[in-house]
Amino acid sequence: MSKLIRGLLALASLALCLGAAPAQAAIRVLATTPDWAALLVELGGDKVNVYTATSAFQDVHRVDAKPSLVARARTADLIVATGADLEIGWMPVLLQDSGNTKVQPGAPGYFEAAPLVHLLEVPAAVDRAMGDIHPLGNPHVTLDPRNIAIIARALAARLALVDPANAAFYAARGEDFQRRWQQASVRWETQAAPLKGVGVVVIHRDQAYLCNWLGLKELAAIEPKPGVPPSAGYLVELVTRLTATPPRLILRNAYNDPKAADWLAERIHVPVVLLPYSVGGTPQAKDLFGLFDDTINRLLAALK
């Protein structure tokens, strides 16, 4: 009888353990920017465990492949990067040091967004004297919602490839996101109609897709060459040029040093508009929808 009781207790214990077993673990994803992390959450929900390599207050060009980041890449099932050489200064080192074959370029676990869309400003030739020029074109693709829609469809498919057990889940969330995104895009374009043709000054060449989408007219960049800080002499020349052809706004991203933009604004009497640029760049930009809502609201408010 005691053997029977012990056997029943063992079976009961096993049943309890099985009943308490967790659901299939979420796939581990390393996103290079908060925007890709936000998109992964939209598409993957609780099926993805996302770690973001950078914040909205960092320049993605200049990131260190620290041991903590290498450790994340080592255990990742998927890496989502912008590509087009945006992360060229640190991604190759990160991938090599991780030793993770699943996330190397060409493997299903490595995803690049920028090559999926039409890139602006593809140079005819590249010379280091031109500054930090990207040979493949401008990689700052996130501030055009049409690009996000294209990338989202491909990323949902990639999640299904990496995690086929949840393919139907990713497909359903992907379609739901596309529906909501299309509705929001129509609203944004209607709201932003007064911005068409408005002259602006940017700091870096990372507002090109926003300007192209909204029809903003970029009159100058505070950086004389991409990635090169302005000299005092260049800023004086910029004041002369912009006094003759004044912009309506100076655009500054959350991660930009404000000094040069504020200096210029005082002299040409034009407001500086702080834009989130990336998810998390302002308190209102909590997700991708908030990023575009807040960007347009800030631009319109500055015109008044």
N, C-alpha and C positions, 0 to 999 in steps of 0.2 A: 504493500500500500504506500509506504514511504517513497519508493521509487516512482510510483505513479504520480504521487503528489509533486515530487521534485520535477518530473517531466512536464506536468501541467503548468507548474510555475515558470519553468524555462520557456515553454511555448508562449505563455502570457507575456513574459518579459520581452521576448522577441517581437511579439505583435505590437507591444507598446512602442518599442524602438522604431519599428517600421512605420507605425502610424505617426510618429513624431519626426520622421525623416524630412529634411527640408526639400522644397521643390528644387528643380534643376537650377544650379547656380547661374547667376547672370554672367554674361560674357564680359570680360574685362577689356575696356577700350581706353586708349590714350588719345586725347584730342589735343592738337597743338594750340588751338585758340578757344576762347569762350563761346564763339559763334558756332563752331563745329560741335562743341559739347552740348550747347542748347539744342541744336538740330538733332543730335543723337538722342537726347531725352524725348523730343517730340516723336521720333520714329521708333525708339526702342523701349520707352517706358521703363517698367521694372525688370525688363529682360537684359538691360545693359547697366554695367557699373562703370561710370565714366570718370576719368581723372583728367583734369585740364592742365596742360604744361605751362600756360601763361595766364596772365590776367589782362583786363582791359587797360591797365595802367603800365603795361610793359610794351616795349618795342619788340615785335616778334622777330625782327631781323637779328636782334642781339640778345640771345639767350644762351646760358651756359648749360652744357650737357652734364649737369651735376650727378653725383652718384645716386641720389634719391630719384632722379628722373630716369636714369639708366635702369634702376631697379623696377620702375613701373613698366618700362619698355620690355624688360626681360620676362615679365609675367603677362604681358598683354596678348589678347587674342586678335586685336585689331588696332591699328594706328590710323587715325584720320588726320591728314595734313592738308594744307592749302596747296603745296607744290608750286610749280613755276619758279623754283628757286627762292621762295620766300623764306624757307627755313634752311637754306643751303649752309648757313654758318654753323649749324649745330645738329641738324637731323642726321647727316651721314655718320658723325661720330656716335650719336645716340644709338643708331641702328647697329653699327659695328660692335660697340661695347656691350650691347644687350645680349648678343649671341643668340637671339631669338629668330629661328628660321621662319616662323609663321608670319612675321611682320616685315620681311625684307621686300624691297621693290620687286614687283612681279608676282608676289605671293598673294593669295586672297586676303590675307590679313593686313595688307598695306593699301590704303586708299588715298588718292590725291584728288582734290576738288577742282582746282583751277583748270587743268587740261580738258575738263568737260564743257567749258563755256568759251565763248568768243573773247579772247584777250585783247584789250586795248593797248595802244602804244608799243607795238612790237617794233624794236629798233631795226633799221636796215643794216647797221653795223654797231659793234660794241667796242668801246675804248675805255680804259680805266680813267682816263682824263674826263670822261663824261659823268663821273660820280658812280653811285651804286645803281647802275642800269641793269635791269633784268633782261637777259638775252631773249627769253621766251615771251616777254610782254609783261604788262603791269599785273602783278599777282593779287592785288587788293580787291578781290572780286565780290566781297560779301555785301557791299552797300548798294547793290541792284537786286531787288527782290526777284526779278526774272532769273537771275543766276541761281539764287537760292532754290527756286522751284526745280530747275534742271538738276542741280546737285542732290537735292532731297530724293528725287526719284531713283537716281543711281545709288545713293547711299542705302536706301531701303532695300534695294536688290542685293547690295553687298552684305548687309546684315543677314539677309536670308541665306546667302551663300555660306557665310561663316558659321551661322547657327541654324541649320536647316530644320531642326525640330520645331522652331518657332517661325517658320517662313510665313505662314498664314497670318500670324499676329503682326509681323512687320509690314506685310502687304496691306492689311486693313488700316493700320495706323498711318501708313504712307498715303493712302488715298484720302483719309480724313484730313491729314495735314494739307494736302494739295487743295482740297475744297476750301478749307478755312483760309489758306494762304492766298488763293485767288480772290476770294471775297475781300480780304484785307488789302490786297494790292490795288484793286479798283478804288477802294476808299482812299488809299494814300495818294493815288494819282489825281483824284478829284480834289482832295484837300490841297495838294501841292501845286495846283495850276498857277497861282500867283507867283510862284518862284521861277517860272520859265523866263529865261533871258536875263535874270538878275546877275549882275557882275559880282564875283567873289575872288578873294585871295585865299590860297591854301598854304599850308606849311610844307608838308611832304606831298608826294604824288599819290597819296592813298585815298583821296577824295574823287579820283577820276571817274569811277563807276557811278557814284552818287550824282556827280555833275552831269554825266552823260544821260542818266535815267531821268532826272528832273529838268534837264535843259538849263541848268545853271551855267553861266558863262565865266570860265576861269580866266582871270586877267593876269595873274602872276602867282608865283610861288615864293615863299619866304626863303626857302632853301635855294641857293643859286644853281645847285646841281643836286640830284637826289642823294640824300644822306649826308650832304655837306652843310655844316652850320653856316649861317650868313655872317659875313664880315661887316664891320661898321661901315666901310665904304660902300658895300653892296646895298645895305639898308638905306643909306642916304640916297643912292641912285633910285632905289625903289620908291622912296617918298616923292622924288621929282616926277617919276613916271606916273605914279598913281594919283598925284595931285592934278595932273593934266587929264587923266582918265580914271576918275574915282570909282572904286567898287562900292557896293552897298553893304557887304559883309566881309569879315575876315573869319575863316573857319579854323577852329582849333579843336583837335581831338583830346580826349581825356588823358592820353599818355604823353602829349606834347609838353615841352617846357614852354610856359606862357610868356617868357620875357620878351622875345623878339616880336611876337604878335601884339602884346600890349604896348610896346614901344612904338610900333608902326601905327597902331590905332590912335594913339594920342596925337600923332603928327598929321594924320590925314582925316581925323575926326570920323572914323568909321567904327561901328561896334564889333567886338570880338564875340563870336557865337561858340560857346563850348558845346561840342557834340560828343555823344557817348562813343562813337565809332565802333564799339564792340559791346556785346552783352556784358552788363555790369559796369559800364563806363559812367553811368549816372544812376541814381536811385530808381528812376522810372524805367530804365532799360533792363528789366529783370529777365526777359526772354527775347526771342527774335521778334515777336510782335511788338513788344515794348520798345525794342531798339528802333524800329522804324517809326512807331508812334511818336516817340520822344524826339527823334531827329527832325521830323517834319514840324512838330509843334514848336521846337526851339527856333528853327529857321523862320517860320511864319511870325513868331512873336518878335523876332529881331527886326523884321521889316516894318513893324508898326511905329 
